[in-house]
């Protein structure tokens, strides 16, 4: 669980900060105008907020499958679909196209909440251990500090007039370097832990 958070939380924070320059660098040319960039970036930010939820679903669902329980996650998924449709259609008039992105993100977190709530009857094996309780706040802290640094770098790049592609490269690689440095400094994750997690994923 902590490895999933270690990767997805900073990604969500980073995308939320650099969505506009990222979309501009990759797509803003020809018929794709600055207005299209701004609108696409708004949707990307909303989707980014749901990124950790999609990963957490993949972590929580096997707890049910290991107990040969496929009906409960399916029922939760149906409720999440209802929430998705309700938010998307209910907010379409005031929010426009953003409502669809918001519906997806809200539904993803509703699914996580249901899966987590359903693990209460699974005993200690499904509980957050001491390691997760220790690392999760530190991962959030490292991600938030990285996002603040990216915000400052983004504004500096905009003022400097640097070309979009080099600027985006600085944001991406600089953000990664800042996050990993902060994560190890705050002991959110250790090099040994990272190597173990990578080997398990093979």
LOPA-702884 format. One record per residue (C-alpha): residue in three letters; x, y, z. Coordinates in steps of 0.2 Angstrom, whole numbers, plus 2048, in hexadecimal, padded with zeros to 3 digits. Example, Ala and Ser with C-alpha at 12.3 -4.5 7.8 and 13.67 -1.06 7.14 Angstrom:
BEGIN
Ala83E7EA827;Ser8447FB824;
//
This chain:
BEGIN
Unk800800800;Unk80E80C805;Unk8178097F4;Unk80780D7EB;Unk80581E7F5;Unk8188217F3;Unk8158227E0;Unk8048287DD;Unk8028367EA;Unk8118407E3;Unk80B83D7D1;Unk7FA8447D6;Unk8018537DE;Unk80D8567D0;Unk8008557C2;Unk7F58617CC;Unk80386E7CC;Unk80A86C7BA;Unk7FA8677B1;Unk7FA8777A7;Unk80C8787A1;Unk80C86579D;Unk7FC867792;Unk80387678A;Unk81486E786;Unk80C85E77F;Unk7FD864776;Unk7FC877774;Unk7FF87A761;Unk7F487B752;Unk7E287A756;Unk7E5877768;Unk7E588876F;Unk7E988F780;Unk7D788F785;Unk7D787C781;Unk7E787A78C;Unk7DF88279B;Unk7CF87879A;Unk7D8868797;Unk7E486C7A6;Unk7D486E7B1;Unk7CE85D7AD;Unk7DF8557B0;Unk7E185D7C1;Unk7D08557C6;Unk7D58447BF;Unk7E68467C8;Unk7DD8477D9;Unk7D58367D5;Unk7E682D7D1;Unk7EA8277E2;Unk7D88207E4;Unk7DA8157D4;Unk7EA80E7DB;Unk7E380B7EC;Unk7D58017E4;Unk7E17F57DD;Unk7E97F37EE;Unk7D97F07F7;Unk7CF7E57EB;Unk7DB7D67ED;Unk7D67D6800;Unk7C57D07FA;Unk7CA7C57EC;Unk7D67BC7F7;Unk7C67B7801;Unk7BD7B27F1;Unk7B27C17F3;Unk7AE7C87E2;Unk79D7CE7E5;Unk7A17DB7F2;Unk7AD7E57E7;Unk7A17E37D8;Unk7937EB7E3;Unk79E7F97E8;Unk7A37FC7D6;Unk7907FE7D2;Unk78E80B7DF;Unk79D8147D9;Unk7968147C7;Unk78681C7CE;Unk7908297D7;Unk79A82C7C7;Unk78A82F7BD;Unk7818397CA;Unk7908457CC;Unk7948467B9;Unk7828497B3;Unk77D8537C3;Unk78B8607C1;Unk78C8607AE;Unk7818707AE;Unk78B87B7BA;Unk79D8737B7;Unk79C86E7A5;Unk7A986179F;Unk7B28617B0;Unk7A38587B7;Unk7A88487AE;Unk7BA8487B5;Unk7B384D7C7;Unk7A783E7C6;Unk7B58327C2;Unk7C08387D0;Unk7B28397DD;Unk7AC8277D8;Unk7BE8217DA;Unk7BF8277EB;Unk7AE8217F0;Unk7B48107EA;Unk7C38117F5;Unk7B9816804;Unk7AD807801;Unk7BB7FB7FF;Unk7C480180F;Unk7B4801819;Unk7B17EF813;Unk7C17E981A;Unk7BC7EC82C;Unk7B57DB82D;Unk7C67D3827;Unk7CF7D4837;Unk7E17DA83A;Unk7E87D4829;Unk7DE7E2821;Unk7E37F082D;Unk7F07FD82A;Unk8007F8832;Unk80C80383C;Unk81780582D;Unk80980C822;Unk804818830;Unk81681E831;Unk81982081F;Unk809827818;Unk80A838821;Unk81C83A81B;Unk817836809;Unk80A84380A;Unk816850811;Unk82384C804;Unk81684D7F6;Unk81085E7FC;Unk8218657FE;Unk82585F7EC;Unk8158677E6;Unk81A8787EE;Unk82B8777E6;Unk8238737D5;Unk8188827D7;Unk82788E7D9;Unk8308867CB;Unk8218877BF;Unk81F8997C3;Unk83289C7C0;Unk8328937B0;Unk82389D7AA;Unk82B8AE7AE;Unk83C8A87A6;Unk8348A5795;Unk83C894793;Unk836889785;Unk82887D78A;Unk83086C788;Unk840870791;Unk83587879F;Unk82A8697A0;Unk83A85E7A1;Unk8408687B0;Unk82F8677B9;Unk82E8547B6;Unk84084F7BB;Unk84285D7C7;Unk8328587D0;Unk8378467D1;Unk84884A7D8;Unk8418557E5;Unk8348497EA;Unk84083A7EC;Unk84C8457F6;Unk83E84B801;Unk837839803;Unk848832808;Unk84C841814;Unk83B83F81D;Unk83E82C81D;Unk82D82A814;Unk83681C80B;Unk84781580C;Unk85280F7FD;Unk8517FD804;Unk83E7FE805;Unk83E8047F3;Unk8497F67ED;Unk83E7E97F6;Unk82E7F17EE;Unk8357F17DD;Unk83B7DE7DE;Unk8297D97E4;Unk8227E27D5;Unk82C7D87C9;
//
